[in-house]
Amino acid sequence: MTQSDREIRQAGVRRTIWRSVAALVGMFAFAFALVPLYDVFCRVTGINGAVDTTAQSIVHEEVDESRMVTVQFITRNGSGLPWRMEVETRQVRMHPGQTTEVHFTFSNQSGGESWGRAVPGVSPATATRHVRKVSCFCFEEQKLQAGERLELPLVFQLARDLPPEVNTVTLVYTLYPVEGKSEPLQTAGAQNKEGEEA
């Protein structure tokens, strides 16, 4: 192999290394920005049941007493956040047009301060536009000290024009950490037990 062949091969190897490094940096940046971008996308489009709750208010319309709808609540913890989210009741029965309030409890199971937020989803997708969240902790950043508990209300309505074939609506809330605000995770057995007994 001649000197020029070696130089060409080394140049090719360098190009491959730089392209690989650039691809890794790009993938890392994309993964870091994925949750905030997803939140914005869902707020704008309403896809996956994520709705913008900033300017909603109670709509005073006649309650449709001829119809009952079951609303179920599911809570999930995303990875990387040492919190537990619970809801006071797993399901309610309500009429379209009726306003209902349900309370959620957040508890920090770690030994340090951390930040989180709950991202909502609605199932079936056809019900998304018919759920009015009058007062909601959705997308709001919450800070909890070690072992702290926080109770927040969800006040919502189902619109009277909810499709007649929809008899059950499921509201799913998933907890995610707020990037760049939470301290490194620390486990504290005593505080974990304290949180479980509360």
Secondary structure per residue as TSV (DSSP state, phi and psi in degrees):
chain	resnum	aa	ss	phi	psi
A	1	M	-	360.0	130.3
A	2	T	-	-79.6	167.3
A	3	Q	H	-60.1	-42.1
A	4	S	H	-65.7	-35.6
A	5	D	H	-64.6	-41.6
A	6	R	H	-62.2	-42.3
A	7	E	H	-64.4	-41.1
A	8	I	H	-63.2	-43.6
A	9	R	H	-63.8	-44.0
A	10	Q	H	-63.5	-38.9
A	11	A	H	-63.6	-39.5
A	12	G	H	-65.0	-40.4
A	13	V	H	-63.9	-43.3
A	14	R	H	-61.0	-43.0
A	15	R	H	-61.1	-42.9
A	16	T	H	-62.8	-41.8
A	17	I	H	-63.7	-45.8
A	18	W	H	-64.8	-39.2
A	19	R	H	-65.0	-40.0
A	20	S	H	-64.6	-43.3
A	21	V	H	-62.7	-44.1
A	22	A	H	-62.0	-40.0
A	23	A	H	-65.2	-41.4
A	24	L	H	-63.6	-43.6
A	25	V	H	-62.6	-42.5
A	26	G	H	-62.5	-42.1
A	27	M	H	-65.5	-40.2
A	28	F	H	-63.1	-45.6
A	29	A	H	-63.1	-39.9
A	30	F	H	-64.9	-44.3
A	31	A	H	-63.1	-38.4
A	32	F	H	-65.3	-36.5
A	33	A	H	-92.2	-2.9
A	34	L	H	-63.0	-47.9
A	35	V	H	-63.7	-48.8
A	36	P	H	-60.2	-39.6
A	37	L	H	-66.0	-39.4
A	38	Y	H	-63.7	-42.0
A	39	D	H	-59.5	-46.5
A	40	V	H	-63.1	-44.7
A	41	F	H	-59.8	-44.9
A	42	C	H	-67.8	-36.3
A	43	R	H	-62.4	-41.1
A	44	V	H	-73.4	-43.1
A	45	T	H	-94.6	-22.6
A	46	G	-	78.9	3.6
A	47	I	G	-66.5	145.5
A	48	N	G	66.1	21.5
A	49	G	G	77.6	4.1
A	50	A	-	-83.1	118.4
A	51	V	-	-123.1	151.1
A	52	D	-	-78.0	119.7
A	53	T	-	-106.0	11.8
A	54	T	T	-68.2	-32.3
A	55	A	T	-124.1	20.8
A	56	Q	-	-82.3	149.4
A	57	S	-	-142.6	167.7
A	58	I	-	-64.0	128.8
A	59	V	-	-96.4	118.4
A	60	H	-	-86.5	97.8
A	61	E	-	-130.9	159.4
A	62	E	-	-64.4	135.2
A	63	V	-	-74.4	132.8
A	64	D	-	-85.6	89.0
A	65	E	T	-76.8	-5.4
A	66	S	T	-81.4	-3.7
A	67	R	-	-138.8	138.7
A	68	M	-	-120.0	139.7
A	69	V	E	-126.2	137.1
A	70	T	E	-90.3	128.1
A	71	V	E	-114.0	120.6
A	72	Q	E	-104.2	150.0
A	73	F	E	-122.5	129.7
A	74	I	E	-125.1	132.9
A	75	T	E	-116.4	138.3
A	76	R	E	-136.1	145.1
A	77	N	E	-101.7	121.9
A	78	G	-	-74.8	161.4
A	79	S	T	-70.8	148.0
A	80	G	T	91.5	1.5
A	81	L	-	-126.6	117.2
A	82	P	-	-83.9	48.4
A	83	W	E	-111.3	162.1
A	84	R	E	-125.7	132.6
A	85	M	E	-116.3	131.5
A	86	E	E	-132.7	154.6
A	87	V	E	-118.8	143.5
A	88	E	S	-66.6	-28.7
A	89	T	-	-140.9	141.1
A	90	R	S	-82.0	-20.5
A	91	Q	E	-159.3	154.4
A	92	V	E	-133.7	155.3
A	93	R	E	-109.9	131.9
A	94	M	E	-149.7	160.2
A	95	H	-	-91.6	144.5
A	96	P	T	-57.5	136.8
A	97	G	T	93.8	-14.3
A	98	Q	-	-84.7	143.4
A	99	T	E	-96.6	132.0
A	100	T	E	-130.0	145.0
A	101	E	E	-122.3	132.3
A	102	V	E	-132.0	143.0
A	103	H	E	-107.4	137.6
A	104	F	E	-114.9	144.2
A	105	T	E	-117.3	131.8
A	106	F	E	-113.8	135.0
A	107	S	E	-137.0	135.2
A	108	N	E	-88.4	117.4
A	109	Q	-	-93.0	3.9
A	110	S	B	-101.0	179.6
A	111	G	S	-96.7	13.3
A	112	G	S	-145.2	166.8
A	113	E	-	-66.1	142.0
A	114	S	E	-151.4	159.6
A	115	W	E	-116.6	141.8
A	116	G	E	-150.2	170.8
A	117	R	E	-151.1	153.3
A	118	A	E	-103.9	128.2
A	119	V	E	-105.4	125.1
A	120	P	E	-89.3	160.3
A	121	G	E	-147.8	151.3
A	122	V	E	-127.1	136.6
A	123	S	E	-134.3	137.5
A	124	P	S	-73.2	163.2
A	125	A	G	-60.7	-28.7
A	126	T	G	-66.6	-17.8
A	127	A	G	-88.6	-10.8
A	128	T	G	-52.7	-49.0
A	129	R	G	-74.6	-6.1
A	130	H	G	-107.0	2.4
A	131	V	E	-99.3	117.2
A	132	R	E	-103.7	111.3
A	133	K	E	-92.2	100.1
A	134	V	E	-72.9	-44.4
A	135	S	E	-137.4	119.5
A	136	C	-	-149.3	146.6
A	137	F	-	-85.6	4.6
A	138	C	B	-53.1	130.6
A	139	F	T	67.9	-8.7
A	140	E	-	-76.2	135.5
A	141	E	-	-77.2	127.9
A	142	Q	E	-117.9	141.0
A	143	K	E	-113.6	130.5
A	144	L	E	-126.7	133.6
A	145	Q	-	-76.8	170.0
A	146	A	T	-55.5	125.5
A	147	G	T	74.7	2.5
A	148	E	-	-77.8	147.2
A	149	R	E	-117.8	145.4
A	150	L	E	-138.9	130.7
A	151	E	E	-109.7	129.4
A	152	L	E	-131.6	143.5
A	153	P	E	-91.8	152.4
A	154	L	E	-117.5	118.5
A	155	V	E	-113.3	124.8
A	156	F	E	-149.0	166.7
A	157	Q	E	-133.6	156.4
A	158	L	E	-106.4	129.2
A	159	A	-	-67.3	150.2
A	160	R	T	-63.1	-25.7
A	161	D	T	-88.4	17.8
A	162	L	S	-54.2	129.6
A	163	P	-	-50.8	135.9
A	164	P	T	-61.3	-24.3
A	165	E	T	-78.5	-9.1
A	166	V	-	-89.4	109.9
A	167	N	-	-108.3	-16.0
A	168	T	E	-135.7	130.3
A	169	V	E	-119.3	132.8
A	170	T	E	-113.3	124.4
A	171	L	E	-104.9	120.2
A	172	V	E	-111.1	130.3
A	173	Y	E	-121.4	122.6
A	174	T	E	-115.0	129.6
A	175	L	E	-85.1	135.7
A	176	Y	E	-131.6	147.7
A	177	P	E	-71.7	152.0
A	178	V	-	-91.1	114.2
A	179	E	T	-62.4	135.4
A	180	G	T	86.1	-4.1
A	181	K	T	-112.0	-32.5
A	182	S	S	-78.1	146.5
A	183	E	-	-74.4	162.2
A	184	P	-	-55.5	143.6
A	185	L	-	-63.3	133.7
A	186	Q	-	-131.2	132.8
A	187	T	B	-97.6	141.0
A	188	A	-	-137.3	107.0
A	189	G	H	-57.1	-42.3
A	190	A	H	-63.9	-41.3
A	191	Q	H	-72.9	-31.5
A	192	N	H	-60.3	-46.2
A	193	K	H	-63.3	-40.3
A	194	E	H	-61.1	-42.1
A	195	G	H	-66.0	-35.4
A	196	E	H	-71.1	-31.6
A	197	E	H	-79.8	-23.3
A	198	A	-	-68.2	360.0
